[in-house]
Amino acid sequence: MTHLGWRQIPAVILAAFLIGAGFTAGMKVVEGAWPAAWNDLPALAASPAQPGATTAAGGPSGSTADPGSLAALPDVADIADRARGAVVQIVTTSTVGVGQGNPFWNDPFFRQFFGNLPGTQEQEGLGSGFIIDKSGIILTNEHVIEGADTIEVTLADQPTKYPAKVLGADRSLDLAVLKISGGPFPTLPLGDSDKARVGDWVIAVGNPYGLDHTVTVGVVSAKERSIDASGRHYDALLQTDAAINPGNSGGPLIDLAGEVIGINTAVSTEGQGLGFAIPINTAKAVLPKLESGQSVSEEQAWMGVGVVDMVAAYNRVIHSGTEDGALIEEVYPNTPAEAAGLEPNDVIVEANGKPVHSADDLISALQGLKVGQKVTIVYYRGMDRRTVTVTLAAMPSNVGG
């Protein structure tokens, strides 16, 4: 049986940037063109804008605007300018054994120049984050600050380096909450990622390769993506074609209302326009616990499957008795799902007595359930409708879904 998997994307890395002491990682800067797709934008206004009129974002429209002009869009420059003060650069230092952490040190080409250096070495990490409370509460990725001995935060156009402490972090969700003193600080409002639609315009702000407060623009390319990246598993991510690079990790993905709908996290290394962000609603659900330093993952129970929405196109390959449900792409080893006999290409249509029409429905049906609780799963294997009981287990610390 053919196994449909997300791993058509060969390699995905987390979008944090490690800088090894003793050398500077070079990068090639290539001039980019105006996105060709923008030349074909449909008419966005019912009538030409009048001189002196304003756009939806409050900025002036051009006196020569026509129904298909970009003047009808909210002003991305205004949104980025408002966000600028709340987006921070996070620099960490940690002590690692030479050859650990930075992938360059494992490359034979680099070892020709640096050799197999003994002992330990200080390593810098670079990422992004954004302030969500004027008292100095910052949301970012856990992998940005993982293993850090020191954490410093800088704000746009400010020379001050703020020492940061970790209030709470969760590896499985890849979320961390930091605190800096001072302020009051500018903040970014949190939106509703459930309302984001595929095709919605989004703006990513961050510090790729140390180029602070870089702004890129794209759309929401897909939702509910499951990926593996740098030893972590993620479920239900937003996918975007807004450019994300190492150093963008932890930065905000912002909609045209100026609200954060995602936390930029990972990028494909072998494709273009394949970036991934943690939905902001995932973070909002656990923020109170993270801010107070409480554990999150220890309370999470899981089945041990990676799922996507079942669609008619998949059915031409797997020949299921349903075109509606949560399609299992992967069953992880030594998990409740494996013990219960679930397999890739099974389609779950009911969980815990609740109908399942999508991957998100399955996640919602299992939320709040406890370790050891038994769950009845109704699924299709081919044309056969089956039922199985799954005993939920604690989520391992090295996965995020």
C-alpha positions, 0 to 999 in steps of 0.5 A, a space after each residue: 500500500 502506498 504511504 502518503 507522507 509529508 516527507 515530499 519535503 526532504 529536509 526542514 530545519 529550525 530557523 535559528 542561527 548558530 554562530 561558531 566562535 572563531 569564524 564568521 559564516 558567510 552568506 551570498 546576497 542575491 537581488 530579488 525581483 518583484 514577486 510575479 504573482 503580484 502583477 496578477 492581483 485581482 481588482 481590489 477596489 470597486 472604484 478608483 481611489 480619489 486623491 487624498 483618500 486613505 487605504 484600509 490601513 490609514 495610509 494615503 492612496 495614490 491619486 492615480 490608483 485604479 481598481 486593481 492597484 496595490 493602494 487598495 491593500 492595507 499598507 504593509 509598510 505601516 504594519 511593519 513600522 508598528 510591529 518594529 518596536 515590539 520585535 526583538 533580537 535574541 542573542 544567546 551564548 552557550 558552551 559546547 564541545 567542539 564539533 557539537 551544535 554548529 553543523 559547520 564544524 561537522 563539515 570536512 571542508 571546514 575541518 581542513 581550516 579549523 582542524 579537530 579542535 579539542 575541548 569546549 568553545 563558546 557558541 552564539 545563537 541568534 533568533 527573534 521574539 516579540 513582546 506581548 506585554 508592556 512589562 517586558 514579557 517576550 514570546 519565542 521558540 524554545 529552540 532559540 534559547 535551548 541550552 543557553 548560558 546567557 540570553 540578551 535581548 535588543 530592541 530596534 534602534 536601541 543600543 541597550 542590551 537587556 538581560 533576559 530570564 526564562 519564565 517558562 519553556 516547553 520543548 515539545 511545543 517549542 515555545 518559551 516565555 522570557 522576561 526583561 526588566 524596564 519598560 514600558 515596552 511596545 507590544 504586538 497584539 495576538 490574533 486568532 490563527 483559527 480564522 486565518 485562511 489559505 491565501 491570506 496575506 501575511 508579514 514575517 518580521 525577524 532577524 535572519 542571519 543577523 539582519 535585524 528587523 527584516 520584513 518579508 511578505 507572502 501568504 498562508 500557503 497551507 494549514 495543519 502541516 505536520 513536519 519533523 525538524 532537527 529532532 522535533 515533531 510538529 503538528 498543525 503548523 501554518 505554512 507560508 511562502 513569506 521568506 523565513 531564514 535562520 535567525 527568524 525563529 521566534 519572530 511573529 507572522 502577522 496578518 493584515 490586521 497587524 495581529 500575530 497569527 503565528 510564530 516563525 519556526 522552521 524552513 525547508 532547506 531544499 525548496 523555496 517558499 516553504 516556511 512553517 509557523 506555530 499557530 498563535 492559538 497553540 501558544 495562547 492556550 499555554 501562555 498562563 502556565 509558561 509565564 508562571 513556570 508551570 509544566 505543560 507537556 507532562 500533562 499532555 497525553 497522546 496517541 502517537 500519530 501524524 495526521 493530515 486532512 483527508 481529501 478526495 485526491 488522496 482517495 485515488 491512491 488509498 481507496 478508503 471508504 471515506 473522503 472525510 476524516 483525519 488521514 494517518 501519515 505516520 505511526 510513531 514507534 513504541 506509541 499507543 497507536 502502534 500498540 493498538 494496531 493503527 497504520 499509515 493510510 488509516 482514516 480516523 472518522 471518530 474519536 472519544 465519541 466525537 466525529 472527526 472531519 479533519 486533523 484539527 478535529 482529532 486534535 480537539 477531541 484528544 485535548 484535555 484527556 489524561 495519560 492512561 485514559 482509554 479512547 475509542 477510535 473509529 477508522 477506515 482501513 481501505 473500505 473496512 470500517 473498524 473500531 479500536 481502543 487506544 490507551 493514551 500515554 505521556 508525550 515524550 519530551 522529544 516530540 511536539 505532537 
